[in-house]
Amino acid sequence: MNDHKNSRCENCIIRQMNSFKALKKEELKQMADNKETKVIKKGEVIFSEGERLRGVFCVRNGISKLSKMSDNGRDQIVKLATKGEVLGHRSVISSEATNLSATALEDMEVCFIPKTHIEEPLQTNPVFTNAVLKHMAQELKFADDVIVNMAQKSVRQRLAEVLMYLEDNFGVDNEGYLYLQLTRADIADVVGTATELLIRTLTKFKKEGLVSTTGKRIKIEDKKALYNIVEGI
């Protein structure tokens, strides 16, 4: 795999999508020479909360969920990560155990890059260091927004927001259903509520003509109405 031209870090489209674009060509070449490409099957864990990571995972293809176990034993999905995302960089940079778990929601292809090849450019390339800090600040803001949403918005508002997020970020299939087919439990974990309440709220959305469903699949029927719910109109 490493010999394939497009799998080289310096040629990979992913480097245009994150802080890796600040790396010099020789730094990217060193990464390419030392990375390991892995296929992660749907449902497999990439890393677990509390694990000490030996490197970062760069997502070439596929979608994963980043989740944290709450005190009551329920998973809270804090982010859905897809192509171009780098997973595990915070814990690698801080040399701390990771505070999140990452699990594949569909078959994925990831590149594992050992931590030394992240740490070296952090010490010698200030442009890369600045890009990483900026990225981590954006992630912190995103986490703050999630906390505020949980505290200030109703389950109805949060579900409407999640459904629009899924369509805007992952698109729809050729029949108009959300491309990313999450289980009801996973949607509940993104919304931050119990599965039973999520199902009741989704049923209300169906009765109001906002969405339609076929099995696990969900189709948005009235996006403007969902937007109005999010905005509290």
C-alpha positions as CSV (number, residue, x, y, z in Angstrom):
1,M,0.0,0.0,0.0
2,N,2.8,2.4,0.8
3,D,4.2,2.1,-2.7
4,H,1.0,3.4,-4.3
5,K,1.5,7.0,-5.3
6,N,-1.8,8.3,-3.9
7,S,-1.2,6.6,-0.5
8,R,1.9,8.7,0.0
9,C,1.4,11.4,2.6
10,E,2.8,14.1,0.4
11,N,0.3,13.2,-2.4
12,C,-2.7,12.4,-0.2
13,I,-5.7,14.7,-0.5
14,I,-6.2,14.5,3.2
15,R,-3.2,16.7,3.9
16,Q,-5.2,19.6,2.4
17,M,-8.0,19.0,5.0
18,N,-6.1,19.4,8.3
19,S,-3.0,20.8,10.0
20,F,-0.8,18.4,8.0
21,K,-0.8,20.9,5.2
22,A,1.6,23.0,7.3
23,L,4.2,20.1,7.2
24,K,7.3,20.4,4.9
25,K,7.7,17.9,2.1
26,E,10.5,16.0,3.8
27,E,8.4,15.7,7.0
28,L,5.5,14.3,5.0
29,K,7.9,11.9,3.3
30,Q,9.2,10.7,6.7
31,M,5.6,10.1,7.8
32,A,4.8,8.2,4.6
33,D,7.8,5.9,5.1
34,N,6.8,5.1,8.7
35,K,3.0,5.0,8.6
36,E,0.9,1.9,8.6
37,T,-2.4,1.7,6.6
38,K,-5.1,-0.3,8.3
39,V,-8.6,-1.4,7.3
40,I,-11.1,-1.1,10.2
41,K,-14.3,-3.0,9.9
42,K,-17.7,-1.5,10.8
43,G,-18.2,-1.8,14.5
44,E,-14.5,-2.2,15.3
45,V,-12.9,0.0,18.0
46,I,-10.0,2.1,16.7
47,F,-9.0,3.1,20.3
48,S,-10.7,3.0,23.7
49,E,-11.1,5.7,26.4
50,G,-8.2,5.5,28.8
51,E,-5.8,4.0,26.3
52,R,-2.3,5.5,25.8
53,L,-1.8,6.0,22.1
54,R,1.5,5.3,20.3
55,G,0.5,7.6,17.5
56,V,-2.4,9.2,15.6
57,F,-4.9,7.9,13.1
58,C,-5.5,9.8,9.9
59,V,-8.9,8.9,8.3
60,R,-8.5,8.1,4.6
61,N,-12.1,6.8,4.1
62,G,-15.1,6.0,6.3
63,I,-16.8,7.5,9.3
64,S,-16.2,6.9,13.0
65,K,-17.9,8.0,16.2
66,L,-15.9,9.6,19.0
67,S,-17.7,8.9,22.3
68,K,-17.2,9.3,26.1
69,M,-18.7,7.2,28.8
70,S,-20.7,9.2,31.3
71,D,-21.0,8.5,35.0
72,N,-24.3,6.7,34.6
73,G,-22.7,4.3,32.1
74,R,-24.2,5.8,28.9
75,D,-22.2,6.7,25.9
76,Q,-22.2,10.3,24.8
77,I,-21.2,10.7,21.2
78,V,-19.3,14.0,21.0
79,K,-18.3,13.9,17.3
80,L,-18.6,12.1,14.1
81,A,-15.2,12.0,12.3
82,T,-14.8,11.3,8.6
83,K,-12.3,11.6,5.8
84,G,-9.5,14.1,6.5
85,E,-9.8,13.9,10.3
86,V,-6.8,13.1,12.6
87,L,-7.8,11.1,15.6
88,G,-5.9,10.9,18.9
89,H,-3.6,13.9,18.4
90,R,-4.6,15.6,21.7
91,S,-3.6,12.7,23.8
92,V,-0.4,12.1,21.8
93,I,0.7,15.7,22.1
94,S,-0.2,15.9,25.8
95,S,1.2,12.3,26.5
96,E,-2.0,11.5,28.4
97,A,-4.5,8.7,28.1
98,T,-7.2,9.4,25.6
99,N,-10.4,10.7,27.0
100,L,-12.6,9.4,24.1
101,S,-13.2,6.1,22.3
102,A,-13.3,5.9,18.5
103,T,-15.5,3.2,16.8
104,A,-16.0,2.7,13.1
105,L,-19.6,3.3,11.9
106,E,-18.8,1.8,8.5
107,D,-15.7,0.1,7.0
108,M,-12.8,2.5,7.2
109,E,-9.3,3.0,5.9
110,V,-7.0,4.8,8.3
111,C,-3.2,5.5,8.4
112,F,-1.5,5.0,11.7
113,I,1.4,7.5,12.2
114,P,3.8,6.9,15.1
115,K,3.9,9.7,17.7
116,T,7.6,10.5,17.0
117,H,6.7,11.7,13.6
118,I,4.2,14.1,15.1
119,E,6.4,15.2,18.0
120,E,9.5,16.0,15.9
121,P,7.8,18.6,13.5
122,L,6.0,20.1,16.6
123,Q,9.5,21.0,18.0
124,T,11.1,22.1,14.7
125,N,8.2,23.5,12.5
126,P,6.5,26.5,14.1
127,V,3.9,26.7,11.3
128,F,2.8,23.2,12.0
129,T,2.7,23.8,15.7
130,N,0.5,26.9,15.2
131,A,-1.8,24.9,12.9
132,V,-2.2,22.1,15.4
133,L,-2.9,24.7,18.2
134,K,-5.5,26.4,16.0
135,H,-7.1,23.1,15.3
136,M,-7.2,22.1,18.9
137,A,-8.8,25.5,19.8
138,Q,-11.5,24.9,17.2
139,E,-12.2,21.5,18.7
140,L,-12.4,23.0,22.2
141,K,-14.9,25.6,20.9
142,F,-16.9,22.8,19.3
143,A,-17.0,20.9,22.6
144,D,-18.1,24.0,24.4
145,D,-21.0,24.4,21.9
146,V,-22.0,20.8,22.5
147,I,-22.2,21.4,26.3
148,V,-24.2,24.7,25.8
149,N,-26.6,22.9,23.4
150,M,-27.1,20.1,25.9
151,A,-27.9,22.6,28.7
152,Q,-30.0,25.1,26.8
153,K,-31.9,23.2,24.0
154,S,-34.7,20.7,24.3
155,V,-34.4,17.1,23.0
156,R,-36.8,18.2,20.1
157,Q,-34.4,21.0,19.2
158,R,-31.3,18.9,19.5
159,L,-32.8,16.1,17.3
160,A,-33.8,18.5,14.6
161,E,-30.2,19.9,14.7
162,V,-28.6,16.4,14.5
163,L,-30.8,15.4,11.6
164,M,-29.8,18.5,9.6
165,Y,-26.2,18.0,10.6
166,L,-26.3,14.4,9.2
167,E,-27.7,15.6,5.9
168,D,-25.4,18.6,5.5
169,N,-22.2,16.8,6.4
170,F,-22.8,13.3,5.1
171,G,-25.4,13.8,2.4
172,V,-28.3,11.5,1.2
173,D,-28.5,8.3,-0.8
174,N,-30.1,8.1,-4.2
175,E,-33.6,7.7,-2.6
176,G,-33.1,10.8,-0.5
177,Y,-32.5,9.0,2.8
178,L,-29.7,10.1,5.1
179,Y,-26.5,8.5,3.9
180,L,-25.2,7.8,7.4
181,Q,-27.5,5.2,8.9
182,L,-27.1,5.4,12.6
183,T,-28.9,3.1,15.0
184,R,-31.6,4.8,17.2
185,A,-29.3,4.3,20.2
186,D,-26.4,6.1,18.4
187,I,-28.7,9.0,17.4
188,A,-29.8,9.2,21.1
189,D,-26.1,9.2,22.1
190,V,-25.4,12.2,19.7
191,V,-28.5,14.0,20.9
192,G,-27.7,13.3,24.5
193,T,-30.9,11.6,25.6
194,A,-32.3,8.2,26.4
195,T,-33.1,5.9,23.4
196,E,-36.8,5.7,24.4
197,L,-37.2,9.5,24.4
198,L,-35.4,9.8,21.1
199,I,-37.8,7.3,19.5
200,R,-40.8,9.1,20.9
201,T,-39.5,12.4,19.6
202,L,-38.7,10.9,16.2
203,T,-42.3,9.5,16.0
204,K,-43.7,13.0,16.7
205,F,-41.5,14.3,13.8
206,K,-43.0,11.6,11.5
207,K,-46.6,12.5,12.6
208,E,-45.9,16.2,11.9
209,G,-44.5,15.3,8.4
210,L,-41.0,16.6,9.2
211,V,-39.3,13.2,8.4
212,S,-40.2,9.8,7.1
213,T,-38.6,6.5,7.9
214,T,-38.1,3.0,6.4
215,G,-36.6,0.6,9.0
216,K,-33.5,2.3,10.3
217,R,-33.4,4.8,7.3
218,I,-34.5,8.4,7.9
219,K,-35.5,11.0,5.2
220,I,-35.9,14.7,6.0
221,E,-39.2,15.9,4.4
222,D,-39.4,19.5,5.7
223,K,-35.9,21.0,6.4
224,K,-37.3,24.5,6.9
225,A,-39.6,23.3,9.7
226,L,-36.6,21.5,11.4
227,Y,-34.6,24.7,11.1
228,N,-37.5,26.6,12.8
229,I,-37.5,24.1,15.6
230,V,-33.8,24.5,16.2
231,E,-34.2,28.3,16.3
232,G,-37.1,28.0,18.6
233,I,-39.5,29.7,16.1
